[in-house]
Amino acid sequence: MSATGTVTASSHELGDFSDAVARAYFPHRLLVKGRASGPADLRAVDLGPVRLARIGWGSEVSVESDHPGAWAVNVPRSGVLEAQIGAHHVLSLDGQATVCPPNEETRMTRWSADCSIVGMRVDRDYLVEEVAALVGLHTDRLPAQLDLRTDGGRAWIGLLGSIGTEALRNPSLARDQRVARRLAATLTAALVAASFPDEPGCGTIRPRIVSRVVEAMEADPARDWTAADLAREAGVGIRRLQQGFQRYLGSTPTQELLTIRLARVHGDLLAGRGDTVAEVATRWGFAHLGRFAASYRERYGVAPSDSLRSR
């Protein structure tokens, strides 16, 4: 597909128009839910691993697609875009973007007649590579919705509009593969920045890397966690995970797991949830009771048996 001009169709021609959208953006199943209130409109440009499209159906419709092999990030510039993405219900208005993952059934249950979207399709493998290169995350997950009122969101939507407009005005840009790839890389970098924003004071290490691992350890402290297990939870390498913990928490993943386990034991001893110290310590993953007792005393200033007796 090369850069195209405007495609229009009236409501009784939406079958042909739907075929054009499928070729330009994504294959889908269309259900027309209301009478036409205006012409359908499609403008699209191909930048290799990225495609841009502006789509308005002119009628209220629902659209189903599993977005084979690529992400779709859809920004309603008017009207309402309501979707069911797996277990997530996403309602997007102007200033928000609905993010549809590849190879997963998505139902746009309400695409209002006055809703015109600006969409960016980005190949899954290309985005995975860019996320890894730009933020050090080995993941194919994005948030289900983007807030375009953030600095990163505004930067991305601004580029999406300007690059899309210029590429449609000058089709030779898309025909030059080197230029098209540069434009695709610029847009994708902005999308990644909007999807994985920096947190204050954390430099290039994303706190979400740390938060994801802490949440996993909090959910199952007794599990026999290995460094590889924790790195897989974060979607990064072991060394990068350790750097993130050191920069953000001033500790290591092992030290944080110890803190979580000690807190669980402390709470259970004080609440009387257990007859012996050994029973409670074993419940929360401590296999060596001598080392456990030393760590407990260091943290709480008393022996665990004292906490048990004080209940």
Salt bridges, closest charged atoms under 4 A:
ASP41 OD2 - ARG43 NE 3.49
GLU60 OE2 - ARG110 NE 3.69
GLU64 OE1 - ARG29 NE 3.41
GLU82 OE2 - HIS89 NE2 2.70
ASP94 OD1 - ARG77 NH1 3.46
GLU105 OE2 - ARG29 NH2 2.74
ASP125 OD1 - ARG124 NH1 2.72
ASP140 OD2 - ARG124 NH2 3.00
ASP147 OD1 - ARG149 NE 2.84
ASP151 OD1 - ARG154 NH2 2.53
GLU166 OE1 - ARG169 NH1 2.96
ASP198 OD1 - ARG206 NH1 2.93
GLU218 OE1 - ARG264 NH2 2.90
ASP229 OD2 - ARG223 NH2 3.74
ASP229 OD1 - ARG232 NH2 2.69
ASP268 OD1 - ARG273 NE 2.65
ASP268 OD2 - ARG283 NH1 2.71
GLU279 OE2 - ARG283 NH2 3.20
ASP306 OD1 - ARG309 NH2 2.36
